[in-house]
């Protein structure tokens, strides 16, 4: 039996089952949560290419699966990233039971996870661009459930991902047919430029971030949080795989300079835009851009332990964005409009969870985002003092923006009565708050995932 065929076949079955159960309130999301969790654990623990005996029967899970002339392989190089996507899906599907993300969230969300998982497992890895394009198509259905007015931001996302796919596939053609290396500087510059364009789109680098702000104006915050974080995470894993596989590329000074420049650009512009927003969802959308800028800064800084910082931040970002999205979506269920003025007095726990998630993106002390920035800035070389100032300024601006929105959400001018939350919702929200605080106070809780993920990119760390 082929392990990849089993994983993606089961994903398709779960998606179909969720679709058939879509008219029931919790059933599709419960099925998607259970299935994603089991697949994530299977990816991490299944014995690949090793004979085993079960109930007296011998079997062996093959790590490869050939389809349409291409190989989809599950190995130690991609196990942790693929499992991470499915476990992220389990978190969002489980929390989605309380966020009302729409009937298409579970079935199409599962397909999106399968396509992104395929992008990390396909050989040659350049064909991952096609899977990412298909995932962007599926993302439109998550962002725009049937019956709602199409959102312009999601259509812009599809156009941008198409452009990224073309750039990356053309890069692959150059690598395969022209023989680009570090000793062909002119061709290397062209390849780096094309890759820079492709990855700038995949990771929402300005000016290719505009779809996110447009989508934030109308899309369910929880659906937007899910799509943004899994697309960004998959794009980051794709970039790390590029650098891990191509020695001439990861040793090219232009790549380091580009990562540092783009990271600081995202951190600076994202924080300024976040502080200027009059819409709560757009404020957090730009905070997410700034947070990912810190990730690119860590990649470009080449610090000892930089890869561990990057991968830990990926996990913390998932929790922070999910917390914000869940809290914001639950506030919208009882709010008069999307402005959410006074919504914290209606749903105080939901508002607290959402604000705490936003503070995690800012890197505020006692949240999961702070230890990452502290470790990064403490070891930053003196030559990057400007970068340190930008990141510190970003933390301050976004934290102030979140504080301003806290005052608006708990505005004393609101005259209504608090919303009576049921016991289940209350415990879910309290659990989310405690999880965010645990990651801030005890960051070592994330180390069990970081260690195997680091081994997946063996060439990027000593």
Secondary structure, DSSP 4 states (H G I P E B T S, - for coil): -BHHHHHHHHHHHHHHHHHHTTTSSSHHHHHHHHHHHHHHHHHHH--BS--EEETTEEE-BBSEEEETTEEEE--TTTHHHHHHHHHHHHHHHHHHTTTT--THHHHHHHHHHHHHHHHHHEESGGGHHHHHHHHHHHHHHHHS-TTSPPPHHHHHHHHHHHHHHHHHHHHHHHHHHT---TT-HHHHHHHHHHHHHHHHHHTT-TTTTHHHHHHHTTS-HHHHHHHHHHHHHHHHHHHHHHHHH-HHHHT-HHHHHHHHHHHHHHHHHHHHHHHH-SSHHHHHHHHHHHHHHHHHHHHHHT-TTHHHHHHHHHHHHHHHHHHHHHHHHHHHTT-SSTT-TTHHHHSHHHHHHHHHHHHHHHT-TTSHHHHHHHHHHHT--GGGHHHHHHHHHHHHHHHHHHHHHHHHHT-TT--SPPP---HHHHHHHHHHHHHHHHHHH-GGGGHHHHHHHHHHTGGG--
